[in-house]
Amino acid sequence: MYDAVLVPTDGSEGSATAAEHAIDLAQRHDARLYALHVLETEQVVDQIPEFEDSSIFDRLADAGQQAVDDLQAQAEDAGIDTVTTAVEQGVPHEEVVEYVERQDIDVIVMATEGRTGPSRELIGSVTESVVRASPVPVLAVKVGGEA
């Protein structure tokens, strides 16, 4: 049913929880796992014009790479050897949807909240935007809050 599973990650505990579900789904369907981190730089560039030339950008890029590398290691430890990682720059929900279309993803697994926290009681703002725009099913993994 699923040949390609995408898990967007921001390196948060919520993303790690979603990764566990994505890894399980990939194992069950013998699917390729994709790990994506999106550097959200648009707002920062507006506030700090020299941002793209600064070490701040490099540190954010390094943290994004570390997030996908950690997810890849977690997947490989679980026995998944078909993992593709990417770090993109842009508006997170737009980049996720574009990545889905470029890579022919079958399902997205993501946390209901990450670094920015929930915009509502049940779902984070990026996840909500992806759910609304995605051409494929989105498995939203509830993290945080009370059960």
Solvent accessible surface area in square Angstrom, and as a share of the most:
residue,aa,sasa,rsa
1,M,190,0.85
2,Y,40,0.15
3,D,108,0.56
4,A,8,0.07
5,V,0,0.00
6,L,0,0.00
7,V,0,0.00
8,P,17,0.11
9,T,11,0.06
10,D,36,0.19
11,G,43,0.42
12,S,22,0.14
13,E,155,0.70
14,G,10,0.09
15,S,7,0.05
16,A,47,0.37
17,T,45,0.26
18,A,0,0.00
19,A,0,0.00
20,E,103,0.46
21,H,86,0.38
22,A,0,0.00
23,I,10,0.05
24,D,57,0.30
25,L,28,0.14
26,A,1,0.01
27,Q,84,0.37
28,R,181,0.66
29,H,60,0.27
30,D,137,0.71
31,A,6,0.05
32,R,91,0.33
33,L,0,0.00
34,Y,20,0.08
35,A,0,0.00
36,L,1,0.00
37,H,21,0.09
38,V,20,0.11
39,L,12,0.06
40,E,79,0.36
41,T,5,0.03
42,E,101,0.45
43,Q,120,0.53
44,V,44,0.25
45,V,45,0.26
46,D,113,0.59
47,Q,143,0.64
48,I,60,0.31
49,P,113,0.71
50,E,107,0.48
51,F,0,0.00
52,E,101,0.45
53,D,133,0.69
54,S,29,0.18
55,S,71,0.46
56,I,68,0.35
57,F,41,0.17
58,D,82,0.43
59,R,154,0.56
60,L,74,0.37
61,A,28,0.22
62,D,97,0.50
63,A,54,0.42
64,G,0,0.00
65,Q,79,0.35
66,Q,100,0.44
67,A,12,0.09
68,V,0,0.00
69,D,57,0.30
70,D,76,0.39
71,L,8,0.04
72,Q,54,0.24
73,A,50,0.39
74,Q,59,0.26
75,A,0,0.00
76,E,88,0.39
77,D,130,0.67
78,A,41,0.32
79,G,64,0.61
80,I,12,0.06
81,D,124,0.64
82,T,54,0.31
83,V,18,0.10
84,T,44,0.25
85,T,43,0.25
86,A,21,0.16
87,V,46,0.27
88,E,48,0.21
89,Q,80,0.35
90,G,18,0.17
91,V,37,0.21
92,P,19,0.12
93,H,54,0.24
94,E,84,0.38
95,E,26,0.11
96,V,3,0.01
97,V,20,0.12
98,E,81,0.36
99,Y,5,0.02
100,V,3,0.01
101,E,112,0.50
102,R,128,0.47
103,Q,66,0.30
104,D,116,0.60
105,I,5,0.03
106,D,43,0.22
107,V,4,0.03
108,I,0,0.00
109,V,0,0.00
110,M,11,0.05
111,A,11,0.08
112,T,10,0.06
113,E,49,0.22
114,G,28,0.27
115,R,163,0.60
116,T,111,0.65
117,G,19,0.18
118,P,73,0.46
119,S,61,0.39
120,R,144,0.53
121,E,159,0.71
122,L,126,0.63
123,I,38,0.19
124,G,4,0.04
125,S,49,0.32
126,V,48,0.27
127,T,5,0.03
128,E,23,0.10
129,S,33,0.21
130,V,0,0.00
131,V,70,0.40
132,R,186,0.68
133,A,54,0.42
134,S,22,0.14
135,P,82,0.52
136,V,31,0.18
137,P,78,0.49
138,V,35,0.20
139,L,78,0.39
140,A,40,0.31
141,V,12,0.07
142,K,110,0.47
143,V,18,0.11
144,G,50,0.48
145,G,76,0.74
146,E,161,0.72
147,A,151,1.17
